[in-house]
Amino acid sequence: MKKEEWIDEVLRSAKEITPVESNPYLATGIEAKLQQKPAAQIPVHWVYATVAAMTIILFVNISIWKTANNAPKQNSAVQQLVQEYGWASHDLYFNNSN
């Protein structure tokens, strides 16, 4: 019984609420903003993350390149065969098979 009385009291109090007056141009302003296409912006933290990743990749590549250039150059067996038989030429019209 108390629950029904409480529900009736809430419904009666809702009838006493006066409607709020709104700005007559509010709906027009909202529709105009929805019609505009916002400029695509990338969040700043993604820009910083990308720059950091590219910098790390650059330093890793430079360090690998320096260690590869400092290593003593030794010809492998395949490289010796290529040089011995003249297969190192990149000229397509050159034929070294006599």
TORSERO-664353 format. One record per residue (C-alpha): residue number from 1; residue in one letter; x negated, y negated, z negated. Coordinates in steps of 0.5 Angstrom, whole numbers. Example, Ala and Ser with C-alpha at 12.3 -4.5 7.8 and 13.67 -1.06 7.14 Angstrom:
<pt><i>1</i><aa>A</aa><x>-25</x><y>9</y><z>-16</z></pt>
<pt><i>2</i><aa>S</aa><x>-27</x><y>2</y><z>-14</z></pt>
end
This chain:
<pt><i>1</i><aa>M</aa><x>0</x><y>0</y><z>0</z></pt>
<pt><i>2</i><aa>K</aa><x>-5</x><y>-5</y><z>-2</z></pt>
<pt><i>3</i><aa>K</aa><x>-9</x><y>-4</y><z>5</z></pt>
<pt><i>4</i><aa>E</aa><x>-3</x><y>-5</y><z>9</z></pt>
<pt><i>5</i><aa>E</aa><x>-2</x><y>-12</y><z>5</z></pt>
<pt><i>6</i><aa>W</aa><x>-9</x><y>-14</y><z>6</z></pt>
<pt><i>7</i><aa>I</aa><x>-8</x><y>-13</y><z>14</z></pt>
<pt><i>8</i><aa>D</aa><x>-2</x><y>-17</y><z>14</z></pt>
<pt><i>9</i><aa>E</aa><x>-5</x><y>-22</y><z>10</z></pt>
<pt><i>10</i><aa>V</aa><x>-11</x><y>-22</y><z>15</z></pt>
<pt><i>11</i><aa>L</aa><x>-6</x><y>-23</y><z>21</z></pt>
<pt><i>12</i><aa>R</aa><x>-2</x><y>-28</y><z>17</z></pt>
<pt><i>13</i><aa>S</aa><x>-9</x><y>-32</y><z>16</z></pt>
<pt><i>14</i><aa>A</aa><x>-11</x><y>-31</y><z>23</z></pt>
<pt><i>15</i><aa>K</aa><x>-4</x><y>-35</y><z>26</z></pt>
<pt><i>16</i><aa>E</aa><x>-6</x><y>-41</y><z>22</z></pt>
<pt><i>17</i><aa>I</aa><x>-13</x><y>-42</y><z>25</z></pt>
<pt><i>18</i><aa>T</aa><x>-13</x><y>-48</y><z>30</z></pt>
<pt><i>19</i><aa>P</aa><x>-16</x><y>-47</y><z>37</z></pt>
<pt><i>20</i><aa>V</aa><x>-23</x><y>-50</y><z>38</z></pt>
<pt><i>21</i><aa>E</aa><x>-23</x><y>-55</y><z>43</z></pt>
<pt><i>22</i><aa>S</aa><x>-29</x><y>-54</y><z>48</z></pt>
<pt><i>23</i><aa>N</aa><x>-33</x><y>-59</y><z>53</z></pt>
<pt><i>24</i><aa>P</aa><x>-29</x><y>-59</y><z>60</z></pt>
<pt><i>25</i><aa>Y</aa><x>-35</x><y>-59</y><z>64</z></pt>
<pt><i>26</i><aa>L</aa><x>-38</x><y>-53</y><z>60</z></pt>
<pt><i>27</i><aa>A</aa><x>-36</x><y>-47</y><z>65</z></pt>
<pt><i>28</i><aa>T</aa><x>-38</x><y>-51</y><z>71</z></pt>
<pt><i>29</i><aa>G</aa><x>-45</x><y>-52</y><z>68</z></pt>
<pt><i>30</i><aa>I</aa><x>-46</x><y>-45</y><z>66</z></pt>
<pt><i>31</i><aa>E</aa><x>-43</x><y>-43</y><z>73</z></pt>
<pt><i>32</i><aa>A</aa><x>-49</x><y>-48</y><z>76</z></pt>
<pt><i>33</i><aa>K</aa><x>-54</x><y>-45</y><z>72</z></pt>
<pt><i>34</i><aa>L</aa><x>-52</x><y>-38</y><z>74</z></pt>
<pt><i>35</i><aa>Q</aa><x>-52</x><y>-40</y><z>81</z></pt>
<pt><i>36</i><aa>Q</aa><x>-59</x><y>-43</y><z>81</z></pt>
<pt><i>37</i><aa>K</aa><x>-65</x><y>-38</y><z>82</z></pt>
<pt><i>38</i><aa>P</aa><x>-70</x><y>-38</y><z>77</z></pt>
<pt><i>39</i><aa>A</aa><x>-77</x><y>-38</y><z>79</z></pt>
<pt><i>40</i><aa>A</aa><x>-81</x><y>-32</y><z>78</z></pt>
<pt><i>41</i><aa>Q</aa><x>-86</x><y>-33</y><z>72</z></pt>
<pt><i>42</i><aa>I</aa><x>-91</x><y>-28</y><z>70</z></pt>
<pt><i>43</i><aa>P</aa><x>-92</x><y>-27</y><z>62</z></pt>
<pt><i>44</i><aa>V</aa><x>-99</x><y>-30</y><z>60</z></pt>
<pt><i>45</i><aa>H</aa><x>-101</x><y>-24</y><z>56</z></pt>
<pt><i>46</i><aa>W</aa><x>-100</x><y>-20</y><z>62</z></pt>
<pt><i>47</i><aa>V</aa><x>-105</x><y>-25</y><z>66</z></pt>
<pt><i>48</i><aa>Y</aa><x>-110</x><y>-24</y><z>60</z></pt>
<pt><i>49</i><aa>A</aa><x>-109</x><y>-17</y><z>60</z></pt>
<pt><i>50</i><aa>T</aa><x>-111</x><y>-17</y><z>68</z></pt>
<pt><i>51</i><aa>V</aa><x>-117</x><y>-21</y><z>67</z></pt>
<pt><i>52</i><aa>A</aa><x>-120</x><y>-17</y><z>62</z></pt>
<pt><i>53</i><aa>A</aa><x>-119</x><y>-11</y><z>65</z></pt>
<pt><i>54</i><aa>M</aa><x>-122</x><y>-14</y><z>72</z></pt>
<pt><i>55</i><aa>T</aa><x>-128</x><y>-16</y><z>68</z></pt>
<pt><i>56</i><aa>I</aa><x>-129</x><y>-9</y><z>64</z></pt>
<pt><i>57</i><aa>I</aa><x>-129</x><y>-6</y><z>71</z></pt>
<pt><i>58</i><aa>L</aa><x>-133</x><y>-11</y><z>74</z></pt>
<pt><i>59</i><aa>F</aa><x>-138</x><y>-10</y><z>68</z></pt>
<pt><i>60</i><aa>V</aa><x>-138</x><y>-2</y><z>69</z></pt>
<pt><i>61</i><aa>N</aa><x>-139</x><y>-3</y><z>76</z></pt>
<pt><i>62</i><aa>I</aa><x>-145</x><y>-7</y><z>76</z></pt>
<pt><i>63</i><aa>S</aa><x>-148</x><y>-3</y><z>70</z></pt>
<pt><i>64</i><aa>I</aa><x>-147</x><y>3</y><z>74</z></pt>
<pt><i>65</i><aa>W</aa><x>-150</x><y>0</y><z>80</z></pt>
<pt><i>66</i><aa>K</aa><x>-156</x><y>-2</y><z>77</z></pt>
<pt><i>67</i><aa>T</aa><x>-158</x><y>4</y><z>74</z></pt>
<pt><i>68</i><aa>A</aa><x>-157</x><y>8</y><z>81</z></pt>
<pt><i>69</i><aa>N</aa><x>-162</x><y>3</y><z>84</z></pt>
<pt><i>70</i><aa>N</aa><x>-167</x><y>4</y><z>78</z></pt>
<pt><i>71</i><aa>A</aa><x>-167</x><y>11</y><z>79</z></pt>
<pt><i>72</i><aa>P</aa><x>-173</x><y>14</y><z>83</z></pt>
<pt><i>73</i><aa>K</aa><x>-171</x><y>15</y><z>90</z></pt>
<pt><i>74</i><aa>Q</aa><x>-172</x><y>23</y><z>92</z></pt>
<pt><i>75</i><aa>N</aa><x>-170</x><y>26</y><z>98</z></pt>
<pt><i>76</i><aa>S</aa><x>-166</x><y>32</y><z>98</z></pt>
<pt><i>77</i><aa>A</aa><x>-167</x><y>38</y><z>102</z></pt>
<pt><i>78</i><aa>V</aa><x>-161</x><y>36</y><z>106</z></pt>
<pt><i>79</i><aa>Q</aa><x>-164</x><y>29</y><z>107</z></pt>
<pt><i>80</i><aa>Q</aa><x>-170</x><y>32</y><z>109</z></pt>
<pt><i>81</i><aa>L</aa><x>-167</x><y>36</y><z>115</z></pt>
<pt><i>82</i><aa>V</aa><x>-163</x><y>30</y><z>117</z></pt>
<pt><i>83</i><aa>Q</aa><x>-169</x><y>26</y><z>118</z></pt>
<pt><i>84</i><aa>E</aa><x>-173</x><y>32</y><z>121</z></pt>
<pt><i>85</i><aa>Y</aa><x>-168</x><y>33</y><z>126</z></pt>
<pt><i>86</i><aa>G</aa><x>-167</x><y>26</y><z>128</z></pt>
<pt><i>87</i><aa>W</aa><x>-159</x><y>27</y><z>126</z></pt>
<pt><i>88</i><aa>A</aa><x>-160</x><y>20</y><z>122</z></pt>
<pt><i>89</i><aa>S</aa><x>-158</x><y>16</y><z>128</z></pt>
<pt><i>90</i><aa>H</aa><x>-152</x><y>13</y><z>128</z></pt>
<pt><i>91</i><aa>D</aa><x>-152</x><y>11</y><z>136</z></pt>
<pt><i>92</i><aa>L</aa><x>-147</x><y>16</y><z>139</z></pt>
<pt><i>93</i><aa>Y</aa><x>-150</x><y>15</y><z>146</z></pt>
<pt><i>94</i><aa>F</aa><x>-157</x><y>18</y><z>143</z></pt>
<pt><i>95</i><aa>N</aa><x>-158</x><y>25</y><z>144</z></pt>
<pt><i>96</i><aa>N</aa><x>-164</x><y>28</y><z>141</z></pt>
<pt><i>97</i><aa>S</aa><x>-164</x><y>35</y><z>143</z></pt>
<pt><i>98</i><aa>N</aa><x>-169</x><y>36</y><z>148</z></pt>
end
